[in-house]
Amino acid sequence: MSDQFSLDSPSYCEVTTDEEVAVAFDMFLSQLNGAIRIEQLFDRLFVFARNFNCRWIAYGAPAQFQDPHRQNGGKTPVSLNYPPEWQEHCVEKGYDKIDPTVKRSRFHSAAFRWSEVYKDASTTDSERRVFDEAAKFGLRSGVTIPLHGPCGSFSTMNFAQTETRDLENIAVAYLQLAALHFHLQVVGCLDVSGGDIPSLSAREKECIRWVAKGKSSWDIGVILGISQNTVNFHVKNVLRKLETGSRTVAALKAARLGLIEP
């Protein structure tokens, strides 16, 4: 991304060690669970993101990818603190229709840095212009976390910095986890039809419990003494029952519903 513009970031307390990151994340989860309004949830997320020098946050979903089957009418709330001038500029230029982070999020589930999209050969000049002009308004680097749901719907969470340097891997990992927890709280991803909690078989619970521990399908197969294909079969059943396309979200959701140990 363009680095010809500079802006001094306000002072903040950035975490520096693995232990400090873990403590900050634990505090974020505790505060998140105590929040009862979207504004409170967003404030908690903002405070946590500031530990990684992320000053700007934007959360929501493109209208064309909203889930019409959701209990809240299919609409995902939009929360952001982007500079008002940049928001107005995006509307004026129609950048919401060509946002390259949205295009990439549609087909990816893992977090990605904006610099990766900018350098990608498939990114058009018009899409790069979005990044270049965002830099003029102080959004000089960032990371996007795709948050996929059922029926092809998805939301995105963007964390942006005023600096041009990319976020480190540990920062991206923690921001992705924070975004998932925030998403589950805001959208009500834990809600199921009629308020009923889905029933998982003993094997499905075992598989998703090991997914929650970060194990791959191959690892789980070795642990449980079953084939990788069998593991994938059970995990897919869990995803279907919990109405999500993400293994990570399914694991979080299963834990929150009490189907597996947190």
Secondary structure, 3 states (H helix, E strand, C coil): CCCCCCCCCCCCCCCCCHHHHHHHHHHHHHHHHHCCCHHHHHHHHHHHHHCCCCCEEEEECCHHHCCCCCCCCCCCCCEECCCHHHHHHHHHHCHHHCCHHHHHHHHCCCCEEHHHHHHCCCCCHHHHHHHHHHHHCCCCEEEEEEEECHHHCEEEEEEEECCCCCCCHHHHHHHHHHHHHHHHHHHCCCCCHHHCCCCCCHHHHHHHHHHHCCCCHHHHHHHHCCCHHHHHHHHHHHHHHCCCCCHHHHHHHHHHCCCCCC
